[in-house]
Amino acid sequence: MTATTDIELKQLLQELEKDPTNLDVINSLAIGYFENYDQKTDKEDYDYFEQAYNLKKTVKSTHNFAWFLYFEWSEIEWLWKQDNAIERAIQIQKECIDLNPKSYYPYYQYGYMLLDQEKFEESIPLFDKAYNLEKRRVIIHNIGYCHFRMENFQKAKEFFTKSATELDIENLSLYNLALTEWKLNNKEQVKFIADKLSSHIETNVHETISGYEIGLLYFLLDDLQNASECLIKQGVNGIDLLDWTDLSYSLYMTNNKLWRERINYSIDERKKWCKEIISNHEHWSEDTEEEKKERLTQLENEIKIRQEILANEMTKPIQNLTKSLLDEHCGCLLFDCKRHENRTND
């Protein structure tokens, strides 16, 4: 399905003139402006979502306004000198739950908000409620995620095993299952999953777990050669090695020449950027003098760190697997979003 068109937006505005209290029209306008950034002169999407919410607090109006506040407005609210979108969204979503929705959307959305705020124990009952209403794999995956973060690894294994089905197209559940098996000291299972995932690493644009994540599994198994091969196959140019310490160490130990080439390249790249800033290159023309100064300081510090890394022996890093674990984003749960073919109402 396609997004709301310009013509449809104009038609909706005409309908609103005839019936200013039509919640469905107001909601459609909010979504329409959200999808058509070029049609906005101000913050029409926010205003219409809020208008529907203030007009009548239904499951649809509260849920949609909360979704917009949390997943979209919180990223740009600083432009409007506001800073409470996330807190307000969570409160409004709670209001929605108090209306006893009949669909899984509100429970799953509220559960995901709490997961995102690392309130895992509070998330699980909401995910349970959502799953009881509609058996969705992604809900089971996120219950497993919560249990892992709460260090209930056996429980996490049960849920990831259940969600690692043929519908696990991106292999997120299977990857998380491998991390859970590692926590349970089941190394043979970790290797089995790593081998399975590495058999079809997608290069360039990947739609499944990438070779970088698979490389971590081999790193955990002390198979640094396979970890490096996953890195190289996925693309050693595609990441900053300082952001992937497991892969950096693996490459350092198995192909030191290539490792040094990449670190030196990243130094030269930053030196080039520094020169561009100092010479007022057009690439930095949109930055203020203060922003240029801050960026220059940052780049100089990054260069220094990389030079120190080259000068010293690298030691094996300790991985925090909670940072490697992946949740299933709840995505678009707006009622009546035609682009995603969402249900019209609760």
Buried (B, 14 or more C-beta within 10 A) or exposed (E): EEBBEEEBBEBBEEBBEEEEEBBBBBBBBBBBBBBBEEBEEEBBBBBBBBBBBEBEBBBBBBBBBBBBBBBBBBEEBEEEEBEEBBEBBBEBBBBBBEBEBEBBBBBBBBBBBBBBBEBBEBBBEBBBBBBEBEEBBBBBBBBBBBBBBBEBBEBBBBBBBBBBEEEBEBBBBBBBBBBBBBBBEBEEBBBEBBEEBBEEBEEEEBEBBBBBBBBBBBBBBEBBEBBBBBBBBBBBEEBEBEEBBBBBBBBBBBBEEBBBEBBEEBBEBBEEBBEBBEEEEEEBEEEEEEEBEEBBEEBEEBBEEBEEBEEEEBEBEEBEBEEBBBBBEBEEBBBBBBEEEBEEBB
